Amino acid sequence: QVQLVESGGGLVQAGGSLRLSCAASGRTFSNYGMGWFRQAPGKDRDFVASISWIYGRIYYADSVKGRFTISRDNAKNTVYLQMNSLKPEDTAVYYCAARRGPVSDAKALYDYWGQGTQVTVSA
């Protein structure tokens, strides 16, 4: 059974930084695409960034390009999301997700989800 556990969320002032981690277990992830999504209160869950486990192909939502960086540590089975220059509109629950196959920005294609970690950015 695949398990994804996020950590690193918290409260930060606008302009600050946070690094989220997603520890994956229960499977060999060499053929998996990994993604970060976020969901603000009353809104849909939106794509943030994705990375392929082996080839490192990376994609970002336009709203976070230049501010967020996704990376992975294969030895630790962990995916990271470095978030800089945070804005109040980045406030959301951030979810890590995994899918068997290429990375995608479509949440419906992901097979496994973490429990989420809250990120709150104050003005």
Biotite code that builds the C-alpha atoms (Angstrom):
import biotite.structure as struc

atoms = struc.array([
    struc.Atom([0.000, 0.000, 0.000], chain_id="A", res_id=1, res_name="GLN", atom_name="CA", element="C"),
    struc.Atom([1.396, 3.376, -1.007], chain_id="A", res_id=2, res_name="VAL", atom_name="CA", element="C"),
    struc.Atom([1.605, 5.967, 1.728], chain_id="A", res_id=3, res_name="GLN", atom_name="CA", element="C"),
    struc.Atom([2.350, 9.626, 1.241], chain_id="A", res_id=4, res_name="LEU", atom_name="CA", element="C"),
    struc.Atom([3.028, 11.790, 4.274], chain_id="A", res_id=5, res_name="VAL", atom_name="CA", element="C"),
    struc.Atom([3.367, 15.554, 3.922], chain_id="A", res_id=6, res_name="GLU", atom_name="CA", element="C"),
    struc.Atom([5.072, 17.821, 6.409], chain_id="A", res_id=7, res_name="SER", atom_name="CA", element="C"),
    struc.Atom([6.482, 21.321, 6.620], chain_id="A", res_id=8, res_name="GLY", atom_name="CA", element="C"),
    struc.Atom([3.356, 23.446, 6.499], chain_id="A", res_id=9, res_name="GLY", atom_name="CA", element="C"),
    struc.Atom([2.758, 26.338, 8.866], chain_id="A", res_id=10, res_name="GLY", atom_name="CA", element="C"),
    struc.Atom([2.090, 30.036, 9.269], chain_id="A", res_id=11, res_name="LEU", atom_name="CA", element="C"),
    struc.Atom([4.373, 32.496, 7.515], chain_id="A", res_id=12, res_name="VAL", atom_name="CA", element="C"),
    struc.Atom([4.268, 36.184, 6.646], chain_id="A", res_id=13, res_name="GLN", atom_name="CA", element="C"),
    struc.Atom([3.949, 37.338, 3.069], chain_id="A", res_id=14, res_name="ALA", atom_name="CA", element="C"),
    struc.Atom([7.326, 37.254, 1.367], chain_id="A", res_id=15, res_name="GLY", atom_name="CA", element="C"),
    struc.Atom([8.501, 34.384, 3.516], chain_id="A", res_id=16, res_name="GLY", atom_name="CA", element="C"),
    struc.Atom([9.439, 30.824, 2.630], chain_id="A", res_id=17, res_name="SER", atom_name="CA", element="C"),
    struc.Atom([8.446, 27.283, 3.530], chain_id="A", res_id=18, res_name="LEU", atom_name="CA", element="C"),
    struc.Atom([9.639, 23.881, 2.383], chain_id="A", res_id=19, res_name="ARG", atom_name="CA", element="C"),
    struc.Atom([7.138, 21.064, 2.179], chain_id="A", res_id=20, res_name="LEU", atom_name="CA", element="C"),
    struc.Atom([8.206, 17.423, 2.195], chain_id="A", res_id=21, res_name="SER", atom_name="CA", element="C"),
    struc.Atom([6.373, 14.346, 0.964], chain_id="A", res_id=22, res_name="CYS", atom_name="CA", element="C"),
    struc.Atom([7.725, 11.025, 2.204], chain_id="A", res_id=23, res_name="ALA", atom_name="CA", element="C"),
    struc.Atom([6.605, 8.107, 0.044], chain_id="A", res_id=24, res_name="ALA", atom_name="CA", element="C"),
    struc.Atom([6.585, 4.458, 1.078], chain_id="A", res_id=25, res_name="SER", atom_name="CA", element="C"),
    struc.Atom([5.127, 1.107, 0.170], chain_id="A", res_id=26, res_name="GLY", atom_name="CA", element="C"),
    struc.Atom([6.216, 0.881, -3.445], chain_id="A", res_id=27, res_name="ARG", atom_name="CA", element="C"),
    struc.Atom([9.088, 1.320, -5.876], chain_id="A", res_id=28, res_name="THR", atom_name="CA", element="C"),
    struc.Atom([8.442, 4.739, -7.350], chain_id="A", res_id=29, res_name="PHE", atom_name="CA", element="C"),
    struc.Atom([10.654, 4.590, -10.406], chain_id="A", res_id=30, res_name="SER", atom_name="CA", element="C"),
    struc.Atom([7.654, 4.636, -12.767], chain_id="A", res_id=31, res_name="ASN", atom_name="CA", element="C"),
    struc.Atom([5.651, 7.171, -10.827], chain_id="A", res_id=32, res_name="TYR", atom_name="CA", element="C"),
    struc.Atom([4.903, 10.794, -11.428], chain_id="A", res_id=33, res_name="GLY", atom_name="CA", element="C"),
    struc.Atom([4.654, 12.933, -8.301], chain_id="A", res_id=34, res_name="MET", atom_name="CA", element="C"),
    struc.Atom([2.611, 16.067, -7.920], chain_id="A", res_id=35, res_name="GLY", atom_name="CA", element="C"),
    struc.Atom([1.727, 18.817, -5.503], chain_id="A", res_id=36, res_name="TRP", atom_name="CA", element="C"),
    struc.Atom([-1.781, 20.224, -5.440], chain_id="A", res_id=37, res_name="PHE", atom_name="CA", element="C"),
    struc.Atom([-3.462, 22.747, -3.196], chain_id="A", res_id=38, res_name="ARG", atom_name="CA", element="C"),
    struc.Atom([-6.968, 23.506, -2.090], chain_id="A", res_id=39, res_name="GLN", atom_name="CA", element="C"),
    struc.Atom([-8.115, 26.779, -0.590], chain_id="A", res_id=40, res_name="ALA", atom_name="CA", element="C"),
    struc.Atom([-11.373, 26.959, 1.388], chain_id="A", res_id=41, res_name="PRO", atom_name="CA", element="C"),
    struc.Atom([-14.371, 26.777, -0.900], chain_id="A", res_id=42, res_name="GLY", atom_name="CA", element="C"),
    struc.Atom([-12.261, 26.188, -4.007], chain_id="A", res_id=43, res_name="LYS", atom_name="CA", element="C"),
    struc.Atom([-11.240, 23.270, -6.161], chain_id="A", res_id=44, res_name="ASP", atom_name="CA", element="C"),
    struc.Atom([-8.033, 21.365, -5.658], chain_id="A", res_id=45, res_name="ARG", atom_name="CA", element="C"),
    struc.Atom([-5.555, 22.902, -8.093], chain_id="A", res_id=46, res_name="ASP", atom_name="CA", element="C"),
    struc.Atom([-2.309, 21.723, -9.629], chain_id="A", res_id=47, res_name="PHE", atom_name="CA", element="C"),
    struc.Atom([0.856, 23.332, -8.286], chain_id="A", res_id=48, res_name="VAL", atom_name="CA", element="C"),
    struc.Atom([3.843, 21.342, -9.580], chain_id="A", res_id=49, res_name="ALA", atom_name="CA", element="C"),
    struc.Atom([4.889, 17.891, -10.718], chain_id="A", res_id=50, res_name="SER", atom_name="CA", element="C"),
    struc.Atom([8.065, 15.886, -11.214], chain_id="A", res_id=51, res_name="ILE", atom_name="CA", element="C"),
    struc.Atom([8.797, 12.508, -12.725], chain_id="A", res_id=52, res_name="SER", atom_name="CA", element="C"),
    struc.Atom([10.694, 10.189, -10.429], chain_id="A", res_id=53, res_name="TRP", atom_name="CA", element="C"),
    struc.Atom([13.315, 8.988, -12.845], chain_id="A", res_id=54, res_name="ILE", atom_name="CA", element="C"),
    struc.Atom([13.760, 11.630, -15.537], chain_id="A", res_id=55, res_name="TYR", atom_name="CA", element="C"),
    struc.Atom([13.080, 14.653, -13.394], chain_id="A", res_id=56, res_name="GLY", atom_name="CA", element="C"),
    struc.Atom([10.684, 16.268, -15.831], chain_id="A", res_id=57, res_name="ARG", atom_name="CA", element="C"),
    struc.Atom([9.191, 19.251, -14.048], chain_id="A", res_id=58, res_name="ILE", atom_name="CA", element="C"),
    struc.Atom([6.077, 21.340, -14.592], chain_id="A", res_id=59, res_name="TYR", atom_name="CA", element="C"),
    struc.Atom([4.617, 24.268, -12.690], chain_id="A", res_id=60, res_name="TYR", atom_name="CA", element="C"),
    struc.Atom([1.348, 26.102, -12.560], chain_id="A", res_id=61, res_name="ALA", atom_name="CA", element="C"),
    struc.Atom([1.719, 29.622, -13.939], chain_id="A", res_id=62, res_name="ASP", atom_name="CA", element="C"),
    struc.Atom([0.765, 31.075, -10.571], chain_id="A", res_id=63, res_name="SER", atom_name="CA", element="C"),
    struc.Atom([3.867, 29.638, -8.854], chain_id="A", res_id=64, res_name="VAL", atom_name="CA", element="C"),
    struc.Atom([6.505, 29.763, -11.617], chain_id="A", res_id=65, res_name="LYS", atom_name="CA", element="C"),
    struc.Atom([9.629, 31.511, -10.447], chain_id="A", res_id=66, res_name="GLY", atom_name="CA", element="C"),
    struc.Atom([8.626, 31.231, -6.779], chain_id="A", res_id=67, res_name="ARG", atom_name="CA", element="C"),
    struc.Atom([8.214, 27.508, -6.116], chain_id="A", res_id=68, res_name="PHE", atom_name="CA", element="C"),
    struc.Atom([10.679, 24.718, -6.821], chain_id="A", res_id=69, res_name="THR", atom_name="CA", element="C"),
    struc.Atom([9.863, 21.015, -6.843], chain_id="A", res_id=70, res_name="ILE", atom_name="CA", element="C"),
    struc.Atom([12.618, 18.465, -6.329], chain_id="A", res_id=71, res_name="SER", atom_name="CA", element="C"),
    struc.Atom([13.113, 14.875, -5.278], chain_id="A", res_id=72, res_name="ARG", atom_name="CA", element="C"),
    struc.Atom([15.559, 12.738, -3.345], chain_id="A", res_id=73, res_name="ASP", atom_name="CA", element="C"),
    struc.Atom([15.393, 9.239, -4.776], chain_id="A", res_id=74, res_name="ASN", atom_name="CA", element="C"),
    struc.Atom([17.433, 7.725, -1.963], chain_id="A", res_id=75, res_name="ALA", atom_name="CA", element="C"),
    struc.Atom([14.977, 9.034, 0.611], chain_id="A", res_id=76, res_name="LYS", atom_name="CA", element="C"),
    struc.Atom([11.833, 8.494, -1.490], chain_id="A", res_id=77, res_name="ASN", atom_name="CA", element="C"),
    struc.Atom([10.950, 12.094, -0.749], chain_id="A", res_id=78, res_name="THR", atom_name="CA", element="C"),
    struc.Atom([9.633, 14.930, -2.874], chain_id="A", res_id=79, res_name="VAL", atom_name="CA", element="C"),
    struc.Atom([10.018, 18.550, -1.819], chain_id="A", res_id=80, res_name="TYR", atom_name="CA", element="C"),
    struc.Atom([8.288, 21.798, -2.618], chain_id="A", res_id=81, res_name="LEU", atom_name="CA", element="C"),
    struc.Atom([10.356, 24.877, -1.823], chain_id="A", res_id=82, res_name="GLN", atom_name="CA", element="C"),
    struc.Atom([8.053, 27.875, -1.657], chain_id="A", res_id=83, res_name="MET", atom_name="CA", element="C"),
    struc.Atom([9.566, 31.360, -1.732], chain_id="A", res_id=84, res_name="ASN", atom_name="CA", element="C"),
    struc.Atom([8.045, 34.836, -1.954], chain_id="A", res_id=85, res_name="SER", atom_name="CA", element="C"),
    struc.Atom([4.827, 33.500, -0.507], chain_id="A", res_id=86, res_name="LEU", atom_name="CA", element="C"),
    struc.Atom([1.634, 35.480, -0.979], chain_id="A", res_id=87, res_name="LYS", atom_name="CA", element="C"),
    struc.Atom([-1.635, 35.419, 0.972], chain_id="A", res_id=88, res_name="PRO", atom_name="CA", element="C"),
    struc.Atom([-3.275, 33.784, -2.053], chain_id="A", res_id=89, res_name="GLU", atom_name="CA", element="C"),
    struc.Atom([-0.962, 30.801, -1.586], chain_id="A", res_id=90, res_name="ASP", atom_name="CA", element="C"),
    struc.Atom([-2.879, 29.957, 1.582], chain_id="A", res_id=91, res_name="THR", atom_name="CA", element="C"),
    struc.Atom([-4.299, 26.444, 1.192], chain_id="A", res_id=92, res_name="ALA", atom_name="CA", element="C"),
    struc.Atom([-3.993, 22.833, 2.209], chain_id="A", res_id=93, res_name="VAL", atom_name="CA", element="C"),
    struc.Atom([-1.184, 21.353, 0.142], chain_id="A", res_id=94, res_name="TYR", atom_name="CA", element="C"),
    struc.Atom([-1.427, 17.731, -0.979], chain_id="A", res_id=95, res_name="TYR", atom_name="CA", element="C"),
    struc.Atom([1.174, 15.379, -2.336], chain_id="A", res_id=96, res_name="CYS", atom_name="CA", element="C"),
    struc.Atom([0.020, 12.862, -4.941], chain_id="A", res_id=97, res_name="ALA", atom_name="CA", element="C"),
    struc.Atom([1.452, 9.949, -6.916], chain_id="A", res_id=98, res_name="ALA", atom_name="CA", element="C"),
    struc.Atom([0.413, 8.320, -10.143], chain_id="A", res_id=99, res_name="ARG", atom_name="CA", element="C"),
    struc.Atom([1.615, 5.283, -12.053], chain_id="A", res_id=100, res_name="ARG", atom_name="CA", element="C"),
    struc.Atom([2.839, 6.836, -15.259], chain_id="A", res_id=101, res_name="GLY", atom_name="CA", element="C"),
    struc.Atom([3.934, 10.213, -16.600], chain_id="A", res_id=102, res_name="PRO", atom_name="CA", element="C"),
    struc.Atom([3.430, 13.378, -14.626], chain_id="A", res_id=103, res_name="VAL", atom_name="CA", element="C"),
    struc.Atom([0.225, 15.274, -15.164], chain_id="A", res_id=104, res_name="SER", atom_name="CA", element="C"),
    struc.Atom([-1.556, 18.394, -13.971], chain_id="A", res_id=105, res_name="ASP", atom_name="CA", element="C"),
    struc.Atom([-4.885, 16.525, -13.833], chain_id="A", res_id=106, res_name="ALA", atom_name="CA", element="C"),
    struc.Atom([-5.778, 15.531, -10.303], chain_id="A", res_id=107, res_name="LYS", atom_name="CA", element="C"),
    struc.Atom([-8.138, 12.808, -11.526], chain_id="A", res_id=108, res_name="ALA", atom_name="CA", element="C"),
    struc.Atom([-5.170, 10.873, -12.926], chain_id="A", res_id=109, res_name="LEU", atom_name="CA", element="C"),
    struc.Atom([-3.410, 10.522, -9.576], chain_id="A", res_id=110, res_name="TYR", atom_name="CA", element="C"),
    struc.Atom([-3.789, 7.256, -7.724], chain_id="A", res_id=111, res_name="ASP", atom_name="CA", element="C"),
    struc.Atom([-2.555, 8.094, -4.245], chain_id="A", res_id=112, res_name="TYR", atom_name="CA", element="C"),
    struc.Atom([-2.867, 11.146, -2.025], chain_id="A", res_id=113, res_name="TRP", atom_name="CA", element="C"),
    struc.Atom([-1.405, 12.323, 1.237], chain_id="A", res_id=114, res_name="GLY", atom_name="CA", element="C"),
    struc.Atom([-3.440, 13.777, 4.067], chain_id="A", res_id=115, res_name="GLN", atom_name="CA", element="C"),
    struc.Atom([-2.413, 17.358, 3.320], chain_id="A", res_id=116, res_name="GLY", atom_name="CA", element="C"),
    struc.Atom([-0.533, 20.045, 5.197], chain_id="A", res_id=117, res_name="THR", atom_name="CA", element="C"),
    struc.Atom([-1.855, 23.529, 5.925], chain_id="A", res_id=118, res_name="GLN", atom_name="CA", element="C"),
    struc.Atom([0.013, 26.558, 4.630], chain_id="A", res_id=119, res_name="VAL", atom_name="CA", element="C"),
    struc.Atom([-1.178, 29.947, 5.842], chain_id="A", res_id=120, res_name="THR", atom_name="CA", element="C"),
    struc.Atom([0.364, 33.168, 4.561], chain_id="A", res_id=121, res_name="VAL", atom_name="CA", element="C"),
    struc.Atom([-0.490, 36.323, 6.467], chain_id="A", res_id=122, res_name="SER", atom_name="CA", element="C"),
    struc.Atom([-0.507, 39.743, 4.836], chain_id="A", res_id=123, res_name="ALA", atom_name="CA", element="C"),
])
